[in-house]
Amino acid sequence: MVNFDKYEEVINGKNTYRTIADFLLIKEPVIIGWTDEEYTHYDILFNLGCQKFGMLQRGLKQTDLYVSVMSIGSFGFKLDSEKHPGYVAEKLFHGKLDGSVEKLTELINGVINELKK
């Protein structure tokens, strides 16, 4: 089961990364109500492996880990390596880098690392 804070919002942690990865590996998308444990809450959708029709741009592949921050942005991240907060900020937040994006990057990297095991 995922890690929760006292308000029942999902937070970063080994259980969160593993649980999300487990569902993704059986082709189940996952949506979470997540907090950076400061002031920010995002609803985040994860999806891994999808059907593809047509040519994709921006280097996207159907095998990417797709992360959608509702009402903000979405992108497909390759599973080859951990991502830098600046890269996540560029792809999901139009370049806005702050502490919340750094914590979100930890979440994305935690899921990527669990998927690579």
MODELLER restraints for C-alpha pairs under 7 A, 6 or more apart:
rsr = mdl.restraints
at = mdl.atoms
rsr.add(forms.Gaussian(group=physical.xy_distance, feature=features.Distance(at['CA:1:A'], at['CA:15:A']), mean=6.04, stdev=0.5))
rsr.add(forms.Gaussian(group=physical.xy_distance, feature=features.Distance(at['CA:1:A'], at['CA:16:A']), mean=6.81, stdev=0.5))
rsr.add(forms.Gaussian(group=physical.xy_distance, feature=features.Distance(at['CA:1:A'], at['CA:19:A']), mean=5.97, stdev=0.5))
rsr.add(forms.Gaussian(group=physical.xy_distance, feature=features.Distance(at['CA:2:A'], at['CA:10:A']), mean=6.69, stdev=0.5))
rsr.add(forms.Gaussian(group=physical.xy_distance, feature=features.Distance(at['CA:2:A'], at['CA:15:A']), mean=4.97, stdev=0.5))
rsr.add(forms.Gaussian(group=physical.xy_distance, feature=features.Distance(at['CA:2:A'], at['CA:16:A']), mean=3.96, stdev=0.5))
rsr.add(forms.Gaussian(group=physical.xy_distance, feature=features.Distance(at['CA:2:A'], at['CA:19:A']), mean=6.04, stdev=0.5))
rsr.add(forms.Gaussian(group=physical.xy_distance, feature=features.Distance(at['CA:3:A'], at['CA:10:A']), mean=5.76, stdev=0.5))
rsr.add(forms.Gaussian(group=physical.xy_distance, feature=features.Distance(at['CA:3:A'], at['CA:11:A']), mean=5.57, stdev=0.5))
rsr.add(forms.Gaussian(group=physical.xy_distance, feature=features.Distance(at['CA:3:A'], at['CA:12:A']), mean=6.69, stdev=0.5))
rsr.add(forms.Gaussian(group=physical.xy_distance, feature=features.Distance(at['CA:3:A'], at['CA:13:A']), mean=5.98, stdev=0.5))
rsr.add(forms.Gaussian(group=physical.xy_distance, feature=features.Distance(at['CA:3:A'], at['CA:15:A']), mean=5.87, stdev=0.5))
rsr.add(forms.Gaussian(group=physical.xy_distance, feature=features.Distance(at['CA:3:A'], at['CA:16:A']), mean=5.34, stdev=0.5))
rsr.add(forms.Gaussian(group=physical.xy_distance, feature=features.Distance(at['CA:4:A'], at['CA:10:A']), mean=4.54, stdev=0.5))
rsr.add(forms.Gaussian(group=physical.xy_distance, feature=features.Distance(at['CA:4:A'], at['CA:11:A']), mean=5.46, stdev=0.5))
rsr.add(forms.Gaussian(group=physical.xy_distance, feature=features.Distance(at['CA:5:A'], at['CA:11:A']), mean=6.37, stdev=0.5))
rsr.add(forms.Gaussian(group=physical.xy_distance, feature=features.Distance(at['CA:9:A'], at['CA:33:A']), mean=5.79, stdev=0.5))
rsr.add(forms.Gaussian(group=physical.xy_distance, feature=features.Distance(at['CA:9:A'], at['CA:34:A']), mean=5.53, stdev=0.5))
rsr.add(forms.Gaussian(group=physical.xy_distance, feature=features.Distance(at['CA:9:A'], at['CA:35:A']), mean=6.19, stdev=0.5))
rsr.add(forms.Gaussian(group=physical.xy_distance, feature=features.Distance(at['CA:10:A'], at['CA:32:A']), mean=6.71, stdev=0.5))
rsr.add(forms.Gaussian(group=physical.xy_distance, feature=features.Distance(at['CA:10:A'], at['CA:33:A']), mean=5.87, stdev=0.5))
rsr.add(forms.Gaussian(group=physical.xy_distance, feature=features.Distance(at['CA:10:A'], at['CA:34:A']), mean=4.50, stdev=0.5))
rsr.add(forms.Gaussian(group=physical.xy_distance, feature=features.Distance(at['CA:10:A'], at['CA:35:A']), mean=6.22, stdev=0.5))
rsr.add(forms.Gaussian(group=physical.xy_distance, feature=features.Distance(at['CA:11:A'], at['CA:34:A']), mean=5.85, stdev=0.5))
rsr.add(forms.Gaussian(group=physical.xy_distance, feature=features.Distance(at['CA:11:A'], at['CA:35:A']), mean=5.74, stdev=0.5))
rsr.add(forms.Gaussian(group=physical.xy_distance, feature=features.Distance(at['CA:11:A'], at['CA:36:A']), mean=6.67, stdev=0.5))
rsr.add(forms.Gaussian(group=physical.xy_distance, feature=features.Distance(at['CA:11:A'], at['CA:37:A']), mean=6.96, stdev=0.5))
rsr.add(forms.Gaussian(group=physical.xy_distance, feature=features.Distance(at['CA:12:A'], at['CA:107:A']), mean=5.84, stdev=0.5))
rsr.add(forms.Gaussian(group=physical.xy_distance, feature=features.Distance(at['CA:17:A'], at['CA:107:A']), mean=6.91, stdev=0.5))
rsr.add(forms.Gaussian(group=physical.xy_distance, feature=features.Distance(at['CA:17:A'], at['CA:110:A']), mean=5.32, stdev=0.5))
rsr.add(forms.Gaussian(group=physical.xy_distance, feature=features.Distance(at['CA:17:A'], at['CA:111:A']), mean=4.62, stdev=0.5))
rsr.add(forms.Gaussian(group=physical.xy_distance, feature=features.Distance(at['CA:17:A'], at['CA:114:A']), mean=6.50, stdev=0.5))
rsr.add(forms.Gaussian(group=physical.xy_distance, feature=features.Distance(at['CA:18:A'], at['CA:111:A']), mean=6.78, stdev=0.5))
rsr.add(forms.Gaussian(group=physical.xy_distance, feature=features.Distance(at['CA:18:A'], at['CA:114:A']), mean=5.87, stdev=0.5))
rsr.add(forms.Gaussian(group=physical.xy_distance, feature=features.Distance(at['CA:20:A'], at['CA:30:A']), mean=6.56, stdev=0.5))
rsr.add(forms.Gaussian(group=physical.xy_distance, feature=features.Distance(at['CA:20:A'], at['CA:111:A']), mean=6.76, stdev=0.5))
rsr.add(forms.Gaussian(group=physical.xy_distance, feature=features.Distance(at['CA:21:A'], at['CA:111:A']), mean=5.79, stdev=0.5))
rsr.add(forms.Gaussian(group=physical.xy_distance, feature=features.Distance(at['CA:21:A'], at['CA:114:A']), mean=6.06, stdev=0.5))
rsr.add(forms.Gaussian(group=physical.xy_distance, feature=features.Distance(at['CA:21:A'], at['CA:115:A']), mean=5.57, stdev=0.5))
rsr.add(forms.Gaussian(group=physical.xy_distance, feature=features.Distance(at['CA:23:A'], at['CA:29:A']), mean=6.93, stdev=0.5))
rsr.add(forms.Gaussian(group=physical.xy_distance, feature=features.Distance(at['CA:23:A'], at['CA:30:A']), mean=6.99, stdev=0.5))
rsr.add(forms.Gaussian(group=physical.xy_distance, feature=features.Distance(at['CA:24:A'], at['CA:47:A']), mean=6.46, stdev=0.5))
rsr.add(forms.Gaussian(group=physical.xy_distance, feature=features.Distance(at['CA:24:A'], at['CA:48:A']), mean=5.73, stdev=0.5))
rsr.add(forms.Gaussian(group=physical.xy_distance, feature=features.Distance(at['CA:27:A'], at['CA:48:A']), mean=6.69, stdev=0.5))
rsr.add(forms.Gaussian(group=physical.xy_distance, feature=features.Distance(at['CA:27:A'], at['CA:49:A']), mean=6.98, stdev=0.5))
rsr.add(forms.Gaussian(group=physical.xy_distance, feature=features.Distance(at['CA:29:A'], at['CA:46:A']), mean=5.67, stdev=0.5))
rsr.add(forms.Gaussian(group=physical.xy_distance, feature=features.Distance(at['CA:29:A'], at['CA:47:A']), mean=4.64, stdev=0.5))
rsr.add(forms.Gaussian(group=physical.xy_distance, feature=features.Distance(at['CA:30:A'], at['CA:45:A']), mean=5.66, stdev=0.5))
rsr.add(forms.Gaussian(group=physical.xy_distance, feature=features.Distance(at['CA:30:A'], at['CA:46:A']), mean=5.14, stdev=0.5))
rsr.add(forms.Gaussian(group=physical.xy_distance, feature=features.Distance(at['CA:30:A'], at['CA:47:A']), mean=6.63, stdev=0.5))
rsr.add(forms.Gaussian(group=physical.xy_distance, feature=features.Distance(at['CA:31:A'], at['CA:43:A']), mean=6.87, stdev=0.5))
rsr.add(forms.Gaussian(group=physical.xy_distance, feature=features.Distance(at['CA:31:A'], at['CA:44:A']), mean=5.42, stdev=0.5))
rsr.add(forms.Gaussian(group=physical.xy_distance, feature=features.Distance(at['CA:31:A'], at['CA:45:A']), mean=4.19, stdev=0.5))
rsr.add(forms.Gaussian(group=physical.xy_distance, feature=features.Distance(at['CA:31:A'], at['CA:46:A']), mean=6.21, stdev=0.5))
rsr.add(forms.Gaussian(group=physical.xy_distance, feature=features.Distance(at['CA:32:A'], at['CA:43:A']), mean=5.64, stdev=0.5))
rsr.add(forms.Gaussian(group=physical.xy_distance, feature=features.Distance(at['CA:32:A'], at['CA:44:A']), mean=5.35, stdev=0.5))
rsr.add(forms.Gaussian(group=physical.xy_distance, feature=features.Distance(at['CA:32:A'], at['CA:45:A']), mean=6.58, stdev=0.5))
rsr.add(forms.Gaussian(group=physical.xy_distance, feature=features.Distance(at['CA:33:A'], at['CA:41:A']), mean=6.96, stdev=0.5))
rsr.add(forms.Gaussian(group=physical.xy_distance, feature=features.Distance(at['CA:33:A'], at['CA:42:A']), mean=6.00, stdev=0.5))
rsr.add(forms.Gaussian(group=physical.xy_distance, feature=features.Distance(at['CA:33:A'], at['CA:43:A']), mean=4.60, stdev=0.5))
rsr.add(forms.Gaussian(group=physical.xy_distance, feature=features.Distance(at['CA:33:A'], at['CA:44:A']), mean=6.57, stdev=0.5))
rsr.add(forms.Gaussian(group=physical.xy_distance, feature=features.Distance(at['CA:34:A'], at['CA:41:A']), mean=5.56, stdev=0.5))
rsr.add(forms.Gaussian(group=physical.xy_distance, feature=features.Distance(at['CA:34:A'], at['CA:42:A']), mean=5.31, stdev=0.5))
rsr.add(forms.Gaussian(group=physical.xy_distance, feature=features.Distance(at['CA:34:A'], at['CA:43:A']), mean=6.11, stdev=0.5))
rsr.add(forms.Gaussian(group=physical.xy_distance, feature=features.Distance(at['CA:35:A'], at['CA:41:A']), mean=4.43, stdev=0.5))
rsr.add(forms.Gaussian(group=physical.xy_distance, feature=features.Distance(at['CA:35:A'], at['CA:42:A']), mean=6.37, stdev=0.5))
rsr.add(forms.Gaussian(group=physical.xy_distance, feature=features.Distance(at['CA:36:A'], at['CA:100:A']), mean=5.70, stdev=0.5))
rsr.add(forms.Gaussian(group=physical.xy_distance, feature=features.Distance(at['CA:36:A'], at['CA:103:A']), mean=5.88, stdev=0.5))
rsr.add(forms.Gaussian(group=physical.xy_distance, feature=features.Distance(at['CA:40:A'], at['CA:100:A']), mean=6.75, stdev=0.5))
rsr.add(forms.Gaussian(group=physical.xy_distance, feature=features.Distance(at['CA:42:A'], at['CA:69:A']), mean=6.42, stdev=0.5))
rsr.add(forms.Gaussian(group=physical.xy_distance, feature=features.Distance(at['CA:43:A'], at['CA:69:A']), mean=5.99, stdev=0.5))
rsr.add(forms.Gaussian(group=physical.xy_distance, feature=features.Distance(at['CA:43:A'], at['CA:70:A']), mean=5.63, stdev=0.5))
rsr.add(forms.Gaussian(group=physical.xy_distance, feature=features.Distance(at['CA:44:A'], at['CA:67:A']), mean=6.86, stdev=0.5))
rsr.add(forms.Gaussian(group=physical.xy_distance, feature=features.Distance(at['CA:44:A'], at['CA:68:A']), mean=5.56, stdev=0.5))
rsr.add(forms.Gaussian(group=physical.xy_distance, feature=features.Distance(at['CA:44:A'], at['CA:69:A']), mean=4.63, stdev=0.5))
rsr.add(forms.Gaussian(group=physical.xy_distance, feature=features.Distance(at['CA:44:A'], at['CA:70:A']), mean=6.12, stdev=0.5))
rsr.add(forms.Gaussian(group=physical.xy_distance, feature=features.Distance(at['CA:45:A'], at['CA:67:A']), mean=5.75, stdev=0.5))
rsr.add(forms.Gaussian(group=physical.xy_distance, feature=features.Distance(at['CA:45:A'], at['CA:68:A']), mean=5.03, stdev=0.5))
rsr.add(forms.Gaussian(group=physical.xy_distance, feature=features.Distance(at['CA:45:A'], at['CA:69:A']), mean=6.58, stdev=0.5))
rsr.add(forms.Gaussian(group=physical.xy_distance, feature=features.Distance(at['CA:46:A'], at['CA:65:A']), mean=6.99, stdev=0.5))
rsr.add(forms.Gaussian(group=physical.xy_distance, feature=features.Distance(at['CA:46:A'], at['CA:66:A']), mean=5.63, stdev=0.5))
rsr.add(forms.Gaussian(group=physical.xy_distance, feature=features.Distance(at['CA:46:A'], at['CA:67:A']), mean=4.83, stdev=0.5))
rsr.add(forms.Gaussian(group=physical.xy_distance, feature=features.Distance(at['CA:46:A'], at['CA:68:A']), mean=6.60, stdev=0.5))
rsr.add(forms.Gaussian(group=physical.xy_distance, feature=features.Distance(at['CA:47:A'], at['CA:65:A']), mean=5.98, stdev=0.5))
rsr.add(forms.Gaussian(group=physical.xy_distance, feature=features.Distance(at['CA:47:A'], at['CA:66:A']), mean=5.07, stdev=0.5))
rsr.add(forms.Gaussian(group=physical.xy_distance, feature=features.Distance(at['CA:47:A'], at['CA:67:A']), mean=6.75, stdev=0.5))
rsr.add(forms.Gaussian(group=physical.xy_distance, feature=features.Distance(at['CA:48:A'], at['CA:63:A']), mean=6.47, stdev=0.5))
rsr.add(forms.Gaussian(group=physical.xy_distance, feature=features.Distance(at['CA:48:A'], at['CA:64:A']), mean=6.24, stdev=0.5))
rsr.add(forms.Gaussian(group=physical.xy_distance, feature=features.Distance(at['CA:48:A'], at['CA:65:A']), mean=4.84, stdev=0.5))
rsr.add(forms.Gaussian(group=physical.xy_distance, feature=features.Distance(at['CA:48:A'], at['CA:66:A']), mean=6.17, stdev=0.5))
rsr.add(forms.Gaussian(group=physical.xy_distance, feature=features.Distance(at['CA:49:A'], at['CA:62:A']), mean=5.70, stdev=0.5))
rsr.add(forms.Gaussian(group=physical.xy_distance, feature=features.Distance(at['CA:49:A'], at['CA:63:A']), mean=4.81, stdev=0.5))
rsr.add(forms.Gaussian(group=physical.xy_distance, feature=features.Distance(at['CA:49:A'], at['CA:64:A']), mean=6.69, stdev=0.5))
rsr.add(forms.Gaussian(group=physical.xy_distance, feature=features.Distance(at['CA:50:A'], at['CA:62:A']), mean=5.59, stdev=0.5))
rsr.add(forms.Gaussian(group=physical.xy_distance, feature=features.Distance(at['CA:51:A'], at['CA:62:A']), mean=6.72, stdev=0.5))
rsr.add(forms.Gaussian(group=physical.xy_distance, feature=features.Distance(at['CA:52:A'], at['CA:62:A']), mean=6.04, stdev=0.5))
rsr.add(forms.Gaussian(group=physical.xy_distance, feature=features.Distance(at['CA:60:A'], at['CA:76:A']), mean=5.91, stdev=0.5))
rsr.add(forms.Gaussian(group=physical.xy_distance, feature=features.Distance(at['CA:64:A'], at['CA:76:A']), mean=5.08, stdev=0.5))
rsr.add(forms.Gaussian(group=physical.xy_distance, feature=features.Distance(at['CA:64:A'], at['CA:77:A']), mean=5.20, stdev=0.5))
rsr.add(forms.Gaussian(group=physical.xy_distance, feature=features.Distance(at['CA:64:A'], at['CA:78:A']), mean=4.91, stdev=0.5))
rsr.add(forms.Gaussian(group=physical.xy_distance, feature=features.Distance(at['CA:64:A'], at['CA:79:A']), mean=6.65, stdev=0.5))
rsr.add(forms.Gaussian(group=physical.xy_distance, feature=features.Distance(at['CA:65:A'], at['CA:76:A']), mean=5.25, stdev=0.5))
rsr.add(forms.Gaussian(group=physical.xy_distance, feature=features.Distance(at['CA:65:A'], at['CA:77:A']), mean=5.01, stdev=0.5))
rsr.add(forms.Gaussian(group=physical.xy_distance, feature=features.Distance(at['CA:65:A'], at['CA:78:A']), mean=6.30, stdev=0.5))
rsr.add(forms.Gaussian(group=physical.xy_distance, feature=features.Distance(at['CA:65:A'], at['CA:79:A']), mean=6.90, stdev=0.5))
rsr.add(forms.Gaussian(group=physical.xy_distance, feature=features.Distance(at['CA:66:A'], at['CA:75:A']), mean=5.63, stdev=0.5))
rsr.add(forms.Gaussian(group=physical.xy_distance, feature=features.Distance(at['CA:66:A'], at['CA:76:A']), mean=4.15, stdev=0.5))
rsr.add(forms.Gaussian(group=physical.xy_distance, feature=features.Distance(at['CA:66:A'], at['CA:77:A']), mean=6.18, stdev=0.5))
rsr.add(forms.Gaussian(group=physical.xy_distance, feature=features.Distance(at['CA:67:A'], at['CA:74:A']), mean=5.48, stdev=0.5))
rsr.add(forms.Gaussian(group=physical.xy_distance, feature=features.Distance(at['CA:67:A'], at['CA:75:A']), mean=5.68, stdev=0.5))
rsr.add(forms.Gaussian(group=physical.xy_distance, feature=features.Distance(at['CA:67:A'], at['CA:76:A']), mean=6.34, stdev=0.5))
rsr.add(forms.Gaussian(group=physical.xy_distance, feature=features.Distance(at['CA:68:A'], at['CA:74:A']), mean=4.02, stdev=0.5))
rsr.add(forms.Gaussian(group=physical.xy_distance, feature=features.Distance(at['CA:68:A'], at['CA:75:A']), mean=6.62, stdev=0.5))
rsr.add(forms.Gaussian(group=physical.xy_distance, feature=features.Distance(at['CA:72:A'], at['CA:92:A']), mean=6.83, stdev=0.5))
rsr.add(forms.Gaussian(group=physical.xy_distance, feature=features.Distance(at['CA:72:A'], at['CA:93:A']), mean=6.57, stdev=0.5))
rsr.add(forms.Gaussian(group=physical.xy_distance, feature=features.Distance(at['CA:73:A'], at['CA:92:A']), mean=4.60, stdev=0.5))
rsr.add(forms.Gaussian(group=physical.xy_distance, feature=features.Distance(at['CA:73:A'], at['CA:93:A']), mean=6.30, stdev=0.5))
rsr.add(forms.Gaussian(group=physical.xy_distance, feature=features.Distance(at['CA:74:A'], at['CA:92:A']), mean=5.48, stdev=0.5))
rsr.add(forms.Gaussian(group=physical.xy_distance, feature=features.Distance(at['CA:75:A'], at['CA:91:A']), mean=6.22, stdev=0.5))
rsr.add(forms.Gaussian(group=physical.xy_distance, feature=features.Distance(at['CA:75:A'], at['CA:92:A']), mean=6.53, stdev=0.5))
rsr.add(forms.Gaussian(group=physical.xy_distance, feature=features.Distance(at['CA:79:A'], at['CA:112:A']), mean=5.83, stdev=0.5))
rsr.add(forms.Gaussian(group=physical.xy_distance, feature=features.Distance(at['CA:82:A'], at['CA:109:A']), mean=5.27, stdev=0.5))
rsr.add(forms.Gaussian(group=physical.xy_distance, feature=features.Distance(at['CA:83:A'], at['CA:105:A']), mean=6.89, stdev=0.5))
rsr.add(forms.Gaussian(group=physical.xy_distance, feature=features.Distance(at['CA:83:A'], at['CA:109:A']), mean=6.37, stdev=0.5))
rsr.add(forms.Gaussian(group=physical.xy_distance, feature=features.Distance(at['CA:85:A'], at['CA:101:A']), mean=6.44, stdev=0.5))
rsr.add(forms.Gaussian(group=physical.xy_distance, feature=features.Distance(at['CA:85:A'], at['CA:102:A']), mean=5.28, stdev=0.5))
rsr.add(forms.Gaussian(group=physical.xy_distance, feature=features.Distance(at['CA:85:A'], at['CA:105:A']), mean=5.56, stdev=0.5))
rsr.add(forms.Gaussian(group=physical.xy_distance, feature=features.Distance(at['CA:86:A'], at['CA:97:A']), mean=6.37, stdev=0.5))
rsr.add(forms.Gaussian(group=physical.xy_distance, feature=features.Distance(at['CA:88:A'], at['CA:105:A']), mean=6.49, stdev=0.5))
rsr.add(forms.Gaussian(group=physical.xy_distance, feature=features.Distance(at['CA:89:A'], at['CA:95:A']), mean=4.70, stdev=0.5))
rsr.add(forms.Gaussian(group=physical.xy_distance, feature=features.Distance(at['CA:89:A'], at['CA:96:A']), mean=5.47, stdev=0.5))
rsr.add(forms.Gaussian(group=physical.xy_distance, feature=features.Distance(at['CA:89:A'], at['CA:97:A']), mean=5.29, stdev=0.5))
rsr.add(forms.Gaussian(group=physical.xy_distance, feature=features.Distance(at['CA:89:A'], at['CA:101:A']), mean=6.35, stdev=0.5))
